[in-house]
Amino acid sequence: MHMIFRTLLHVLFLARRKPDLAHDEVARTNFITLPTDLDINRHMNNGVYFSIMDVARFDMLVRNGVWQMMRDKAWYPVVASETITFRKSLSLWQRFTIESRLVGHDDKAVYMEQRFVRPSTGSGNGAGGEPEIYATGFIRARFLRKSGGTVPMSEIVEALGVTDAHGIPEWLERWGTDVALPPTRAAAPSVWH
């Protein structure tokens, strides 16, 4: 339940106090690891990473104007696929930043990259104080209409006024295709092979 409070804090208050962003800019959203984020190993639970990525995406959508555009058009975003790779753990009370950026889109979905970063300690390869990646996640998202149905990418691109079509890396497009489930109206039996 605490995640709804984090979301409301960022969407209603913090995001509105930050500078506006262009669609191609990296959004940086600051967090701290709370006791409710921890698992039995006393580091951030892997499922919490996805929840906090949601909060950071909403922060970005407010700042780049997409949130208001979606509200005006009665659209809403849904995550179709997501994946994450972990490098280092986040411990209690550690401050971190999520860097979110739009990678591009295909004919059905928008792709985003989100990085959990902290200032480097200077040990290893990173210079002291430079952002060091702790985890990186990718999401594939669709936009739906509150009245029902999917919003076509062509309509989204037109509404955003995006003139430079963003291509996505081949591996990311392949991942999006490989992990996709059948459409909601198609059969999807649970058969183990």
C-alpha positions in Angstrom: 0.0 0.0 0.0 2.9 2.4 0.6 3.6 2.5 -3.1 0.4 4.5 -3.8 1.7 7.2 -1.4 5.0 7.3 -3.1 3.3 7.6 -6.5 1.0 10.4 -5.2 3.9 12.3 -3.6 5.8 12.3 -6.9 2.9 12.9 -9.3 1.0 15.5 -7.3 3.9 17.4 -5.7 7.5 16.6 -6.6 7.2 16.2 -10.4 5.4 19.6 -10.6 8.3 21.4 -8.9 10.9 20.1 -11.3 11.7 21.5 -14.7 9.7 20.4 -17.8 11.3 17.8 -20.0 11.3 17.2 -23.8 10.3 13.7 -24.9 13.9 12.8 -25.7 15.4 14.0 -22.4 16.4 11.7 -19.5 14.2 12.2 -16.5 16.0 11.8 -13.1 13.8 10.9 -10.1 15.3 10.6 -6.6 14.4 8.0 -4.0 15.6 6.5 -0.8 15.4 2.8 0.2 12.8 2.5 2.9 12.3 -0.3 5.4 9.1 -1.4 3.5 11.3 -1.9 0.4 13.5 -4.6 2.0 13.3 -8.4 1.7 14.6 -11.0 4.1 18.2 -10.4 2.9 17.9 -6.7 4.0 18.3 -5.3 0.6 15.6 -3.9 -1.8 13.2 -6.7 -2.9 13.4 -7.4 -6.6 9.7 -6.8 -7.0 10.0 -3.3 -5.5 12.3 -2.3 -8.3 9.5 -2.6 -10.8 7.1 -0.7 -8.5 9.6 2.2 -8.1 10.2 2.2 -11.9 6.4 2.9 -12.2 6.7 5.9 -9.9 9.6 7.2 -11.9 7.7 6.8 -15.2 4.8 8.8 -13.8 7.2 11.5 -12.7 8.6 11.6 -16.3 5.1 11.6 -17.9 4.1 14.6 -15.7 7.2 16.5 -16.5 7.2 16.0 -20.3 3.5 16.8 -20.6 2.3 13.3 -21.7 0.3 12.8 -18.5 -1.9 15.8 -19.2 -2.3 14.8 -22.9 -3.4 11.3 -21.8 -5.9 12.7 -19.4 -7.3 15.1 -22.0 -7.7 12.2 -24.5 -8.9 9.6 -21.9 -5.9 7.3 -22.5 -3.8 5.4 -20.0 -0.5 3.5 -20.2 -0.1 -0.2 -19.4 3.1 -2.2 -19.2 3.0 -5.1 -21.6 6.4 -6.5 -20.8 9.3 -5.7 -18.5 12.7 -7.0 -17.6 15.5 -6.0 -15.3 19.1 -6.9 -14.7 20.8 -6.4 -11.3 24.4 -5.4 -10.7 24.5 -4.2 -7.1 22.1 -4.2 -4.2 20.4 -1.2 -2.7 20.4 -1.2 1.1 18.3 0.5 3.8 18.4 4.3 3.7 20.6 4.5 0.5 19.6 7.3 -1.8 19.4 6.5 -5.5 18.2 8.0 -8.7 16.2 6.4 -11.4 17.2 7.7 -14.9 14.3 7.1 -17.3 14.4 7.6 -21.1 12.3 6.8 -24.1 14.2 4.4 -26.3 11.7 4.5 -29.2 8.7 2.7 -30.5 7.6 0.0 -32.9 4.2 -0.3 -34.6 2.5 -1.4 -31.4 4.4 -0.2 -28.3 6.7 2.3 -26.7 10.0 1.1 -25.2 11.8 2.7 -22.2 15.0 2.2 -20.4 15.3 2.9 -16.7 18.5 2.8 -14.7 18.9 2.7 -10.9 22.1 4.8 -10.2 24.1 6.0 -7.3 27.2 8.2 -7.1 30.3 6.0 -7.6 32.6 5.6 -4.7 35.7 5.7 -6.9 36.6 2.1 -6.4 36.7 -0.2 -9.4 36.2 1.4 -12.8 34.0 4.4 -11.9 35.4 7.8 -11.0 34.3 9.1 -7.6 30.9 10.9 -7.7 29.9 9.9 -11.3 26.6 7.9 -11.6 27.1 4.2 -11.3 24.5 1.7 -12.5 23.1 -0.6 -9.9 20.3 -2.1 -12.1 18.8 -1.5 -15.5 15.3 -2.3 -16.6 13.4 -2.1 -19.9 9.7 -1.8 -20.4 7.4 -2.2 -23.4 4.2 -0.2 -22.9 0.9 0.2 -24.8 -1.7 3.0 -24.5 -5.4 2.1 -24.0 -8.5 4.2 -24.2 -10.7 4.4 -21.1 -13.7 3.8 -23.5 -12.0 0.5 -24.6 -9.5 -0.5 -27.2 -5.8 0.2 -27.9 -4.5 3.6 -29.1 -2.5 3.1 -32.4 1.1 4.2 -32.3 0.4 6.5 -35.3 -2.2 8.4 -33.2 0.2 8.6 -30.2 3.1 9.9 -32.4 0.7 12.5 -34.0 -0.6 13.7 -30.6 2.9 14.1 -29.2 4.1 15.9 -32.3 7.1 13.6 -32.6 8.7 14.2 -36.0 11.9 12.1 -35.6 10.8 8.5 -35.4 12.9 6.6 -32.8 14.1 3.2 -34.0 14.8 0.7 -31.3 17.7 -1.7 -31.1 17.2 -5.0 -32.8 17.7 -7.0 -29.6 15.0 -5.0 -27.8 12.5 -5.4 -30.6 13.2 -9.1 -30.7 12.7 -9.3 -26.9 9.4 -7.5 -27.2 8.2 -10.0 -29.8 9.7 -13.1 -28.1 8.0 -12.5 -24.7 4.6 -11.2 -26.0 1.6 -13.2 -25.0 -1.4 -13.8 -27.3 -3.9 -10.9 -27.5 -6.6 -10.8 -24.8 -9.3 -12.2 -27.1 -7.1 -15.1 -28.3 -6.8 -18.4 -26.6 -3.9 -18.7 -24.2 -4.0 -22.2 -22.6 -1.5 -23.0 -19.8 0.2 -26.0 -21.3 3.6 -27.0 -20.1 6.0 -28.7 -22.6 
